[in-house]
Amino acid sequence: MNPHCSGIEPRDGGEDAARPTLTGPAPSPVLLWIGALASCATGSAPTAAPLPSGEPERPPNVVLIYGDDVGFGDVGAYGAELIPTPNLDRLAGEGRVFTDGHCTAATCTPSRFSLLSGEHGFRSGVRILRPNAPLTIPTDALTLPRVFQQAGYHTGIVGKWHLGLGAKGEPVDWNGDVKPGPLEVGFDECFLLPSTNDRVPCVYLDGHRVVGLDPADPLHVGDPAKAPAESTRYPDGRRTPEAMTYYASTHGHNQSVIGGIGRIGQMAGGAAALWNDETMADVFVDEAREFISAHRERPFFLFFSSQDIHVPRTPHPRFQGKSALGYRGDAMVQLDWCVGELLKTLEEQGLAEDTIVIFSSDNGPVYDDGYDDGTTVETSQEEVDRGHDGSGPYRGGKYQIYEGGTRVPLIVRWPGRIEPGRSTALVTQIDLLASFASSLDVDLPEGQAIDSQDRWDAFFGADPVGAPYILEEAGTLAVREGRWKLVSRKNGKDELYDLAADTGEETNVAANFPDVAIRLRGLVDGARKVGLRRSR
């Protein structure tokens, strides 16, 4: 990165009911961190503690590792038997493992949007983005990285973005400064996969600039007929399917063929800047190592946003054959390696004890997602590949409103501060923003991060219950409240599931429990109209 490119049942009481009122001057972020430590250790509400003598304890670093399409059942600690994940299992053994942790949506862009903005994607019509889509996060929003910036952190993102680049209505200048983007919404540094690995442009972005771009071969995203005459042309998989030599497209991934792989969208030019799919994980890990090393002397927030295990699955040859599940399983082994390298880097830099590491995923699993990569699905109703179910015991996966779409691995480690173990607390990634803001004494202004709530106690072990209810999104909305799950349907034929008796969401019991269905439908309808912080 270029550091010079800156730019269960509801509980009584409201979200702040458990927090004491502190008298006197507002506590500093350091005091709040120390109070939080006491909370995790005793199970009581956080209170401010006196500073120790000598140098003040600095707030911990935060490394958020975000997998792509990683399902609840894709990690050994969550039951995977055919994919070795020793590093994630180690992280789980040293941290808090959530068995009811959720992303907000069953697809990537809205989940990432809500994680960083604290607002559900449906409010702004955020869906999976096409190549060349403009930035979806308002540049004046109080984002997760801005929360850390306001608390004195240095912030960075490495990996997949897929939240749009450039201003609405203005074409992106891929041969100049590509902005607005991450640097304009709270990150001090960024090294990006601009969209996602199955879409063009197939280049890296460092700060505002494409890496390794040759001015004599201008990069153009869109119809190649409109590209400069000197720009390199790539095969069109629709006309020359034989160009897709890595593996064929099964649906939709057959436009510009880059590296023998058909992509969504078209591009021309930029041949010298093209990424190598098989070395992508290595590139991102190297960038993350550099970031950690460069900023070890001050608190930092690193968002490591992996492309694995999203299609096209192209694990480095050293990982191929390391699982019993072909490219998809091997890509998961590669992601596990990335986690191990980041943990090792923190240890080498003497930062492991002072760093919160969070691992999760943007949505549930998928098998055939556009490429004939050897993944097999045994039935049309279940996502089971050679005995492996990526969503574990839950129904569905990516694109689907059922639990397998949003219930994902969620592990939080903070050595010596968080007691290792499993938690059944109901938590959702959208609440990370408000939780960190509260612990860092950063105010959330009215109208900002409207769906994010302070669940610090749940994330860090003092609250075994978590949120009274959460929203899930996949074309429609669903609400989880303890044992109950209601899927809201536009035709009025809502589905109600009792997860305590029906983990797989097989039996709709709306007719058996009409009062529950009506009440939960009211929660959904209310949430559509107003942010969750206000609706509670």
Secondary structure, 3 states (H helix, E strand, C coil): CCCCCCCCCCCCCCCCCCCCCCCCCCCCHHHHHHHHHHHHHHCCCCCCCCCCCCCCCCCCEEEEEEECCCCHHHCHHHCCCCCCCHHHHHHHHHCEEECCEECCECCHHHHHHHHHHCCCHHHHCCCCCCCCCCCCCCCCCCCHHHHHHHCCCEEEEEEECCCCCCCCCCCCCCCCCCCCCHHHCCCCEEEEECCCCCECCCECEECCEECCCCCCCCCEECCHHHCCCCCCCCCECCCCHHHCCCCCECCCCCCEEECCEECECCEECCHHHECCHHHHHHHHHHHHHHHHHHCCCCCEEEEEECCCCCCCCCCCCCCCCCCCCHHHHHHHHHHHHHHHHHHHHHHHCCCHHHEEEEEEECCCCCCCCCECCCCCCCCCCCCEECCEECCCCCCCCCCCCCHHHHECCEEEECCCCCCCEEECCEEEHHHHHHHHHHHCCCCCCCCCCCCCCCCHHHHCCCCCCECCCEEEECCCEEEEECCEEEECCCCCCCEEEECCCCCCCCCCCCCCCHHHHHHHHHHHHHHHHCCHHHHC
